[in-house]
Amino acid sequence: MTQSLNRKKSFHIVVSGRVQGVGYRYSAAKAAAKYRISGWVRNTFDGSVEIECEGDEENLNYFIDY
């Protein structure tokens, strides 16, 4: 029997550009739930969106690609 190792990773991401006011935080939260990612998303004073996320490596990759 082969046992797969689920590696947990975490990332701190800053998304800049026109991201506030377009539902970015809502979309990120919805995608995080889909891929079983935990963390938080918040708007910053400079107009960017900051994300702290943690989860299994494969699911994090899907979340980041999203």
PDB file with SEQRES, HELIX, SHEET and CRYST1 records, atoms N, CA, C and O in Angstrom:
SEQRES   1 A   66  MET THR GLN SER LEU ASN ARG LYS LYS SER PHE HIS ILE          
SEQRES   2 A   66  VAL VAL SER GLY ARG VAL GLN GLY VAL GLY TYR ARG TYR          
SEQRES   3 A   66  SER ALA ALA LYS ALA ALA ALA LYS TYR ARG ILE SER GLY          
SEQRES   4 A   66  TRP VAL ARG ASN THR PHE ASP GLY SER VAL GLU ILE GLU          
SEQRES   5 A   66  CYS GLU GLY ASP GLU GLU ASN LEU ASN TYR PHE ILE ASP          
SEQRES   6 A   66  TYR                                                          
HELIX    1 AA1 TYR A   24  LYS A   34  1                                  11    
HELIX    2 AA2 GLU A   57  ASP A   65  1                                   9    
SHEET    1 AA1 3 LYS A   8  VAL A  15  0                                        
SHEET    2 AA1 3 VAL A  49  ASP A  56 -1                                        
SHEET    3 AA1 3 SER A  38  ASN A  43 -1                                        
CRYST1    1.000    1.000    1.000  90.00  90.00  90.00 P 1           1          
ATOM      1  N   MET A   1       0.843  -1.168   0.000  1.00  0.00           N  
ATOM      2  CA  MET A   1       0.000   0.000   0.000  1.00  0.00           C  
ATOM      3  C   MET A   1       0.890   1.234   0.000  1.00  0.00           C  
ATOM      4  O   MET A   1       1.815   1.346   0.805  1.00  0.00           O  
ATOM      5  N   THR A   2       0.607   2.145  -0.896  1.00  0.00           N  
ATOM      6  CA  THR A   2       1.349   3.401  -0.976  1.00  0.00           C  
ATOM      7  C   THR A   2       0.549   4.486  -0.278  1.00  0.00           C  
ATOM      8  O   THR A   2      -0.643   4.662  -0.531  1.00  0.00           O  
ATOM      9  N   GLN A   3       1.216   5.199   0.594  1.00  0.00           N  
ATOM     10  CA  GLN A   3       0.557   6.280   1.314  1.00  0.00           C  
ATOM     11  C   GLN A   3       1.012   7.604   0.725  1.00  0.00           C  
ATOM     12  O   GLN A   3       2.208   7.880   0.632  1.00  0.00           O  
ATOM     13  N   SER A   4       0.041   8.421   0.330  1.00  0.00           N  
ATOM     14  CA  SER A   4       0.408   9.730  -0.213  1.00  0.00           C  
ATOM     15  C   SER A   4       0.593  10.710   0.934  1.00  0.00           C  
ATOM     16  O   SER A   4      -0.116  10.657   1.939  1.00  0.00           O  
ATOM     17  N   LEU A   5       1.552  11.598   0.768  1.00  0.00           N  
ATOM     18  CA  LEU A   5       1.803  12.613   1.774  1.00  0.00           C  
ATOM     19  C   LEU A   5       1.127  13.907   1.363  1.00  0.00           C  
ATOM     20  O   LEU A   5       1.409  14.450   0.295  1.00  0.00           O  
ATOM     21  N   ASN A   6       0.248  14.393   2.197  1.00  0.00           N  
ATOM     22  CA  ASN A   6      -0.377  15.684   1.952  1.00  0.00           C  
ATOM     23  C   ASN A   6       0.475  16.741   2.621  1.00  0.00           C  
ATOM     24  O   ASN A   6       0.534  16.824   3.848  1.00  0.00           O  
ATOM     25  N   ARG A   7       1.113  17.524   1.830  1.00  0.00           N  
ATOM     26  CA  ARG A   7       1.975  18.580   2.365  1.00  0.00           C  
ATOM     27  C   ARG A   7       1.187  19.869   2.486  1.00  0.00           C  
ATOM     28  O   ARG A   7       0.584  20.343   1.523  1.00  0.00           O  
ATOM     29  N   LYS A   8       1.203  20.416   3.665  1.00  0.00           N  
ATOM     30  CA  LYS A   8       0.552  21.708   3.895  1.00  0.00           C  
ATOM     31  C   LYS A   8       1.543  22.813   3.568  1.00  0.00           C  
ATOM     32  O   LYS A   8       2.728  22.725   3.889  1.00  0.00           O  
ATOM     33  N   LYS A   9       1.041  23.837   2.934  1.00  0.00           N  
ATOM     34  CA  LYS A   9       1.834  25.021   2.621  1.00  0.00           C  
ATOM     35  C   LYS A   9       0.999  26.234   2.938  1.00  0.00           C  
ATOM     36  O   LYS A   9      -0.221  26.149   3.080  1.00  0.00           O  
ATOM     37  N   SER A  10       1.664  27.362   3.046  1.00  0.00           N  
ATOM     38  CA  SER A  10       0.946  28.618   3.211  1.00  0.00           C  
ATOM     39  C   SER A  10       1.596  29.683   2.341  1.00  0.00           C  
ATOM     40  O   SER A  10       2.793  29.636   2.056  1.00  0.00           O  
ATOM     41  N   PHE A  11       0.780  30.638   1.929  1.00  0.00           N  
ATOM     42  CA  PHE A  11       1.249  31.729   1.088  1.00  0.00           C  
ATOM     43  C   PHE A  11       0.665  33.040   1.575  1.00  0.00           C  
ATOM     44  O   PHE A  11      -0.447  33.093   2.102  1.00  0.00           O  
ATOM     45  N   HIS A  12       1.426  34.075   1.390  1.00  0.00           N  
ATOM     46  CA  HIS A  12       0.960  35.444   1.598  1.00  0.00           C  
ATOM     47  C   HIS A  12       1.007  36.097   0.221  1.00  0.00           C  
ATOM     48  O   HIS A  12       2.075  36.223  -0.379  1.00  0.00           O  
ATOM     49  N   ILE A  13      -0.150  36.509  -0.271  1.00  0.00           N  
ATOM     50  CA  ILE A  13      -0.276  37.018  -1.637  1.00  0.00           C  
ATOM     51  C   ILE A  13      -0.833  38.435  -1.600  1.00  0.00           C  
ATOM     52  O   ILE A  13      -1.755  38.721  -0.836  1.00  0.00           O  
ATOM     53  N   VAL A  14      -0.281  39.317  -2.415  1.00  0.00           N  
ATOM     54  CA  VAL A  14      -0.827  40.661  -2.577  1.00  0.00           C  
ATOM     55  C   VAL A  14      -1.195  40.823  -4.042  1.00  0.00           C  
ATOM     56  O   VAL A  14      -0.349  40.694  -4.927  1.00  0.00           O  
ATOM     57  N   VAL A  15      -2.464  41.107  -4.285  1.00  0.00           N  
ATOM     58  CA  VAL A  15      -2.966  41.297  -5.640  1.00  0.00           C  
ATOM     59  C   VAL A  15      -3.192  42.794  -5.827  1.00  0.00           C  
ATOM     60  O   VAL A  15      -3.935  43.422  -5.073  1.00  0.00           O  
ATOM     61  N   SER A  16      -2.548  43.350  -6.834  1.00  0.00           N  
ATOM     62  CA  SER A  16      -2.676  44.784  -7.056  1.00  0.00           C  
ATOM     63  C   SER A  16      -3.367  45.055  -8.380  1.00  0.00           C  
ATOM     64  O   SER A  16      -3.543  44.157  -9.204  1.00  0.00           O  
ATOM     65  N   GLY A  17      -3.745  46.278  -8.565  1.00  0.00           N  
ATOM     66  CA  GLY A  17      -4.490  46.668  -9.757  1.00  0.00           C  
ATOM     67  C   GLY A  17      -5.913  47.014  -9.361  1.00  0.00           C  
ATOM     68  O   GLY A  17      -6.166  47.398  -8.219  1.00  0.00           O  
ATOM     69  N   ARG A  18      -6.839  46.882 -10.290  1.00  0.00           N  
ATOM     70  CA  ARG A  18      -8.240  47.204 -10.011  1.00  0.00           C  
ATOM     71  C   ARG A  18      -8.939  45.968  -9.450  1.00  0.00           C  
ATOM     72  O   ARG A  18      -9.648  45.266 -10.171  1.00  0.00           O  
ATOM     73  N   VAL A  19      -8.735  45.711  -8.168  1.00  0.00           N  
ATOM     74  CA  VAL A  19      -9.305  44.506  -7.565  1.00  0.00           C  
ATOM     75  C   VAL A  19     -10.326  44.799  -6.475  1.00  0.00           C  
ATOM     76  O   VAL A  19     -11.130  43.925  -6.149  1.00  0.00           O  
ATOM     77  N   GLN A  20     -10.321  45.992  -5.902  1.00  0.00           N  
ATOM     78  CA  GLN A  20     -11.324  46.318  -4.893  1.00  0.00           C  
ATOM     79  C   GLN A  20     -12.604  46.779  -5.572  1.00  0.00           C  
ATOM     80  O   GLN A  20     -12.580  47.485  -6.580  1.00  0.00           O  
ATOM     81  N   GLY A  21     -13.723  46.358  -4.990  1.00  0.00           N  
ATOM     82  CA  GLY A  21     -15.013  46.779  -5.523  1.00  0.00           C  
ATOM     83  C   GLY A  21     -15.510  45.959  -6.694  1.00  0.00           C  
ATOM     84  O   GLY A  21     -16.524  46.309  -7.297  1.00  0.00           O  
ATOM     85  N   VAL A  22     -14.827  44.875  -7.034  1.00  0.00           N  
ATOM     86  CA  VAL A  22     -15.258  44.041  -8.156  1.00  0.00           C  
ATOM     87  C   VAL A  22     -15.570  42.614  -7.700  1.00  0.00           C  
ATOM     88  O   VAL A  22     -15.630  41.697  -8.519  1.00  0.00           O  
ATOM     89  N   GLY A  23     -15.767  42.432  -6.405  1.00  0.00           N  
ATOM     90  CA  GLY A  23     -16.110  41.112  -5.884  1.00  0.00           C  
ATOM     91  C   GLY A  23     -14.932  40.175  -5.736  1.00  0.00           C  
ATOM     92  O   GLY A  23     -15.115  38.962  -5.629  1.00  0.00           O  
ATOM     93  N   TYR A  24     -13.720  40.719  -5.730  1.00  0.00           N  
ATOM     94  CA  TYR A  24     -12.538  39.861  -5.659  1.00  0.00           C  
ATOM     95  C   TYR A  24     -12.489  39.066  -4.367  1.00  0.00           C  
ATOM     96  O   TYR A  24     -12.204  37.868  -4.387  1.00  0.00           O  
ATOM     97  N   ARG A  25     -12.765  39.724  -3.229  1.00  0.00           N  
ATOM     98  CA  ARG A  25     -12.724  39.017  -1.943  1.00  0.00           C  
ATOM     99  C   ARG A  25     -13.774  37.910  -1.910  1.00  0.00           C  
ATOM    100  O   ARG A  25     -13.497  36.809  -1.433  1.00  0.00           O  
ATOM    101  N   TYR A  26     -14.969  38.192  -2.409  1.00  0.00           N  
ATOM    102  CA  TYR A  26     -16.026  37.178  -2.445  1.00  0.00           C  
ATOM    103  C   TYR A  26     -15.602  35.990  -3.312  1.00  0.00           C  
ATOM    104  O   TYR A  26     -15.776  34.838  -2.913  1.00  0.00           O  
ATOM    105  N   SER A  27     -15.053  36.264  -4.486  1.00  0.00           N  
ATOM    106  CA  SER A  27     -14.612  35.193  -5.389  1.00  0.00           C  
ATOM    107  C   SER A  27     -13.496  34.360  -4.761  1.00  0.00           C  
ATOM    108  O   SER A  27     -13.481  33.135  -4.885  1.00  0.00           O  
ATOM    109  N   ALA A  28     -12.564  35.031  -4.088  1.00  0.00           N  
ATOM    110  CA  ALA A  28     -11.466  34.317  -3.439  1.00  0.00           C  
ATOM    111  C   ALA A  28     -11.993  33.431  -2.315  1.00  0.00           C  
ATOM    112  O   ALA A  28     -11.539  32.297  -2.157  1.00  0.00           O  
ATOM    113  N   ALA A  29     -12.941  33.933  -1.537  1.00  0.00           N  
ATOM    114  CA  ALA A  29     -13.512  33.137  -0.442  1.00  0.00           C  
ATOM    115  C   ALA A  29     -14.268  31.933  -0.986  1.00  0.00           C  
ATOM    116  O   ALA A  29     -14.198  30.847  -0.410  1.00  0.00           O  
ATOM    117  N   LYS A  30     -14.984  32.109  -2.079  1.00  0.00           N  
ATOM    118  CA  LYS A  30     -15.723  31.007  -2.695  1.00  0.00           C  
ATOM    119  C   LYS A  30     -14.757  29.940  -3.224  1.00  0.00           C  
ATOM    120  O   LYS A  30     -14.986  28.745  -3.034  1.00  0.00           O  
ATOM    121  N   ALA A  31     -13.680  30.371  -3.884  1.00  0.00           N  
ATOM    122  CA  ALA A  31     -12.685  29.426  -4.396  1.00  0.00           C  
ATOM    123  C   ALA A  31     -11.975  28.714  -3.248  1.00  0.00           C  
ATOM    124  O   ALA A  31     -11.680  27.523  -3.348  1.00  0.00           O  
ATOM    125  N   ALA A  32     -11.698  29.431  -2.160  1.00  0.00           N  
ATOM    126  CA  ALA A  32     -11.041  28.817  -1.000  1.00  0.00           C  
ATOM    127  C   ALA A  32     -11.906  27.707  -0.420  1.00  0.00           C  
ATOM    128  O   ALA A  32     -11.392  26.650  -0.055  1.00  0.00           O  
ATOM    129  N   ALA A  33     -13.194  27.930  -0.333  1.00  0.00           N  
ATOM    130  CA  ALA A  33     -14.098  26.895   0.176  1.00  0.00           C  
ATOM    131  C   ALA A  33     -14.098  25.688  -0.756  1.00  0.00           C  
ATOM    132  O   ALA A  33     -14.089  24.546  -0.297  1.00  0.00           O  
ATOM    133  N   LYS A  34     -14.108  25.940  -2.054  1.00  0.00           N  
ATOM    134  CA  LYS A  34     -14.115  24.855  -3.045  1.00  0.00           C  
ATOM    135  C   LYS A  34     -12.872  23.981  -2.921  1.00  0.00           C  
ATOM    136  O   LYS A  34     -12.956  22.757  -3.018  1.00  0.00           O  
ATOM    137  N   TYR A  35     -11.719  24.612  -2.708  1.00  0.00           N  
ATOM    138  CA  TYR A  35     -10.454  23.873  -2.659  1.00  0.00           C  
ATOM    139  C   TYR A  35      -9.986  23.575  -1.230  1.00  0.00           C  
ATOM    140  O   TYR A  35      -8.851  23.145  -1.028  1.00  0.00           O  
ATOM    141  N   ARG A  36     -10.849  23.800  -0.250  1.00  0.00           N  
ATOM    142  CA  ARG A  36     -10.554  23.518   1.169  1.00  0.00           C  
ATOM    143  C   ARG A  36      -9.307  24.253   1.647  1.00  0.00           C  
ATOM    144  O   ARG A  36      -8.410  23.665   2.252  1.00  0.00           O  
ATOM    145  N   ILE A  37      -9.275  25.537   1.363  1.00  0.00           N  
ATOM    146  CA  ILE A  37      -8.175  26.402   1.766  1.00  0.00           C  
ATOM    147  C   ILE A  37      -8.648  27.253   2.942  1.00  0.00           C  
ATOM    148  O   ILE A  37      -9.774  27.750   2.938  1.00  0.00           O  
ATOM    149  N   SER A  38      -7.797  27.420   3.938  1.00  0.00           N  
ATOM    150  CA  SER A  38      -8.140  28.300   5.055  1.00  0.00           C  
ATOM    151  C   SER A  38      -7.294  29.559   4.974  1.00  0.00           C  
ATOM    152  O   SER A  38      -6.273  29.589   4.288  1.00  0.00           O  
ATOM    153  N   GLY A  39      -7.724  30.599   5.678  1.00  0.00           N  
ATOM    154  CA  GLY A  39      -6.974  31.846   5.695  1.00  0.00           C  
ATOM    155  C   GLY A  39      -7.897  33.038   5.704  1.00  0.00           C  
ATOM    156  O   GLY A  39      -9.022  32.956   6.195  1.00  0.00           O  
ATOM    157  N   TRP A  40      -7.427  34.148   5.162  1.00  0.00           N  
ATOM    158  CA  TRP A  40      -8.220  35.371   5.128  1.00  0.00           C  
ATOM    159  C   TRP A  40      -7.886  36.193   3.893  1.00  0.00           C  
ATOM    160  O   TRP A  40      -6.843  36.017   3.263  1.00  0.00           O  
ATOM    161  N   VAL A  41      -8.808  37.099   3.567  1.00  0.00           N  
ATOM    162  CA  VAL A  41      -8.659  38.033   2.443  1.00  0.00           C  
ATOM    163  C   VAL A  41      -9.103  39.392   2.945  1.00  0.00           C  
ATOM    164  O   VAL A  41     -10.136  39.505   3.605  1.00  0.00           O  
ATOM    165  N   ARG A  42      -8.325  40.436   2.636  1.00  0.00           N  
ATOM    166  CA  ARG A  42      -8.734  41.783   3.058  1.00  0.00           C  
ATOM    167  C   ARG A  42      -8.252  42.826   2.064  1.00  0.00           C  
ATOM    168  O   ARG A  42      -7.246  42.653   1.376  1.00  0.00           O  
ATOM    169  N   ASN A  43      -9.011  43.919   2.016  1.00  0.00           N  
ATOM    170  CA  ASN A  43      -8.609  45.080   1.236  1.00  0.00           C  
ATOM    171  C   ASN A  43      -7.538  45.838   2.014  1.00  0.00           C  
ATOM    172  O   ASN A  43      -7.559  45.866   3.244  1.00  0.00           O  
ATOM    173  N   THR A  44      -6.604  46.452   1.294  1.00  0.00           N  
ATOM    174  CA  THR A  44      -5.586  47.282   1.933  1.00  0.00           C  
ATOM    175  C   THR A  44      -5.832  48.735   1.563  1.00  0.00           C  
ATOM    176  O   THR A  44      -6.617  49.038   0.665  1.00  0.00           O  
ATOM    177  N   PHE A  45      -5.152  49.627   2.268  1.00  0.00           N  
ATOM    178  CA  PHE A  45      -5.358  51.058   2.055  1.00  0.00           C  
ATOM    179  C   PHE A  45      -4.909  51.533   0.674  1.00  0.00           C  
ATOM    180  O   PHE A  45      -5.413  52.539   0.176  1.00  0.00           O  
ATOM    181  N   ASP A  46      -3.968  50.821   0.052  1.00  0.00           N  
ATOM    182  CA  ASP A  46      -3.471  51.266  -1.252  1.00  0.00           C  
ATOM    183  C   ASP A  46      -4.290  50.736  -2.430  1.00  0.00           C  
ATOM    184  O   ASP A  46      -3.930  50.961  -3.586  1.00  0.00           O  
ATOM    185  N   GLY A  47      -5.390  50.031  -2.142  1.00  0.00           N  
ATOM    186  CA  GLY A  47      -6.260  49.537  -3.208  1.00  0.00           C  
ATOM    187  C   GLY A  47      -6.006  48.104  -3.622  1.00  0.00           C  
ATOM    188  O   GLY A  47      -6.734  47.567  -4.457  1.00  0.00           O  
ATOM    189  N   SER A  48      -4.997  47.476  -3.061  1.00  0.00           N  
ATOM    190  CA  SER A  48      -4.737  46.080  -3.392  1.00  0.00           C  
ATOM    191  C   SER A  48      -5.528  45.165  -2.449  1.00  0.00           C  
ATOM    192  O   SER A  48      -6.170  45.634  -1.510  1.00  0.00           O  
ATOM    193  N   VAL A  49      -5.473  43.871  -2.709  1.00  0.00           N  
ATOM    194  CA  VAL A  49      -6.120  42.873  -1.864  1.00  0.00           C  
ATOM    195  C   VAL A  49      -5.034  41.931  -1.350  1.00  0.00           C  
ATOM    196  O   VAL A  49      -4.188  41.461  -2.111  1.00  0.00           O  
ATOM    197  N   GLU A  50      -5.073  41.672  -0.067  1.00  0.00           N  
ATOM    198  CA  GLU A  50      -4.066  40.829   0.589  1.00  0.00           C  
ATOM    199  C   GLU A  50      -4.715  39.495   0.955  1.00  0.00           C  
ATOM    200  O   GLU A  50      -5.832  39.457   1.473  1.00  0.00           O  
ATOM    201  N   ILE A  51      -4.002  38.402   0.679  1.00  0.00           N  
ATOM    202  CA  ILE A  51      -4.519  37.053   0.939  1.00  0.00           C  
ATOM    203  C   ILE A  51      -3.485  36.277   1.750  1.00  0.00           C  
ATOM    204  O   ILE A  51      -2.298  36.275   1.421  1.00  0.00           O  
ATOM    205  N   GLU A  52      -3.941  35.627   2.798  1.00  0.00           N  
ATOM    206  CA  GLU A  52      -3.123  34.676   3.556  1.00  0.00           C  
ATOM    207  C   GLU A  52      -3.862  33.354   3.425  1.00  0.00           C  
ATOM    208  O   GLU A  52      -5.015  33.249   3.845  1.00  0.00           O  
ATOM    209  N   CYS A  53      -3.215  32.335   2.845  1.00  0.00           N  
ATOM    210  CA  CYS A  53      -3.910  31.077   2.595  1.00  0.00           C  
ATOM    211  C   CYS A  53      -3.040  29.887   2.972  1.00  0.00           C  
ATOM    212  O   CYS A  53      -1.813  29.938   2.887  1.00  0.00           O  
ATOM    213  N   GLU A  54      -3.709  28.809   3.395  1.00  0.00           N  
ATOM    214  CA  GLU A  54      -3.011  27.595   3.799  1.00  0.00           C  
ATOM    215  C   GLU A  54      -3.850  26.393   3.406  1.00  0.00           C  
ATOM    216  O   GLU A  54      -5.077  26.414   3.503  1.00  0.00           O  
ATOM    217  N   GLY A  55      -3.173  25.345   2.961  1.00  0.00           N  
ATOM    218  CA  GLY A  55      -3.878  24.123   2.598  1.00  0.00           C  
ATOM    219  C   GLY A  55      -2.930  23.120   1.995  1.00  0.00           C  
ATOM    220  O   GLY A  55      -1.716  23.321   1.969  1.00  0.00           O  
ATOM    221  N   ASP A  56      -3.501  22.033   1.508  1.00  0.00           N  
ATOM    222  CA  ASP A  56      -2.699  21.023   0.831  1.00  0.00           C  
ATOM    223  C   ASP A  56      -2.092  21.631  -0.429  1.00  0.00           C  
ATOM    224  O   ASP A  56      -2.710  22.460  -1.097  1.00  0.00           O  
ATOM    225  N   GLU A  57      -0.883  21.208  -0.738  1.00  0.00           N  
ATOM    226  CA  GLU A  57      -0.136  21.799  -1.849  1.00  0.00           C  
ATOM    227  C   GLU A  57      -0.921  21.781  -3.162  1.00  0.00           C  
ATOM    228  O   GLU A  57      -0.972  22.791  -3.864  1.00  0.00           O  
ATOM    229  N   GLU A  58      -1.524  20.659  -3.494  1.00  0.00           N  
ATOM    230  CA  GLU A  58      -2.248  20.552  -4.761  1.00  0.00           C  
ATOM    231  C   GLU A  58      -3.439  21.508  -4.792  1.00  0.00           C  
ATOM    232  O   GLU A  58      -3.658  22.191  -5.793  1.00  0.00           O  
ATOM    233  N   ASN A  59      -4.209  21.563  -3.705  1.00  0.00           N  
ATOM    234  CA  ASN A  59      -5.361  22.455  -3.656  1.00  0.00           C  
ATOM    235  C   ASN A  59      -4.940  23.920  -3.676  1.00  0.00           C  
ATOM    236  O   ASN A  59      -5.618  24.752  -4.279  1.00  0.00           O  
ATOM    237  N   LEU A  60      -3.825  24.241  -3.021  1.00  0.00           N  
ATOM    238  CA  LEU A  60      -3.315  25.614  -3.064  1.00  0.00           C  
ATOM    239  C   LEU A  60      -2.957  26.011  -4.487  1.00  0.00           C  
ATOM    240  O   LEU A  60      -3.232  27.133  -4.911  1.00  0.00           O  
ATOM    241  N   ASN A  61      -2.348  25.097  -5.220  1.00  0.00           N  
ATOM    242  CA  ASN A  61      -2.000  25.392  -6.614  1.00  0.00           C  
ATOM    243  C   ASN A  61      -3.247  25.686  -7.434  1.00  0.00           C  
ATOM    244  O   ASN A  61      -3.246  26.605  -8.253  1.00  0.00           O  
ATOM    245  N   TYR A  62      -4.327  24.906  -7.223  1.00  0.00           N  
ATOM    246  CA  TYR A  62      -5.585  25.172  -7.926  1.00  0.00           C  
ATOM    247  C   TYR A  62      -6.146  26.533  -7.530  1.00  0.00           C  
ATOM    248  O   TYR A  62      -6.614  27.294  -8.377  1.00  0.00           O  
ATOM    249  N   PHE A  63      -6.092  26.830  -6.229  1.00  0.00           N  
ATOM    250  CA  PHE A  63      -6.604  28.106  -5.730  1.00  0.00           C  
ATOM    251  C   PHE A  63      -5.828  29.280  -6.328  1.00  0.00           C  
ATOM    252  O   PHE A  63      -6.429  30.256  -6.776  1.00  0.00           O  
ATOM    253  N   ILE A  64      -4.524  29.191  -6.338  1.00  0.00           N  
ATOM    254  CA  ILE A  64      -3.691  30.276  -6.881  1.00  0.00           C  
ATOM    255  C   ILE A  64      -3.919  30.442  -8.381  1.00  0.00           C  
ATOM    256  O   ILE A  64      -3.974  31.566  -8.880  1.00  0.00           O  
ATOM    257  N   ASP A  65      -4.053  29.329  -9.100  1.00  0.00           N  
ATOM    258  CA  ASP A  65      -4.350  29.418 -10.539  1.00  0.00           C  
ATOM    259  C   ASP A  65      -5.689  30.093 -10.784  1.00  0.00           C  
ATOM    260  O   ASP A  65      -5.858  30.824 -11.760  1.00  0.00           O  
ATOM    261  N   TYR A  66      -6.640  29.843  -9.889  1.00  0.00           N  
ATOM    262  CA  TYR A  66      -7.960  30.459 -10.017  1.00  0.00           C  
ATOM    263  C   TYR A  66      -7.842  31.966  -9.943  1.00  0.00           C  
ATOM    264  O   TYR A  66      -8.848  32.670 -10.031  1.00  0.00           O  
TER     265      TYR A  66                                                      
END                                                                             
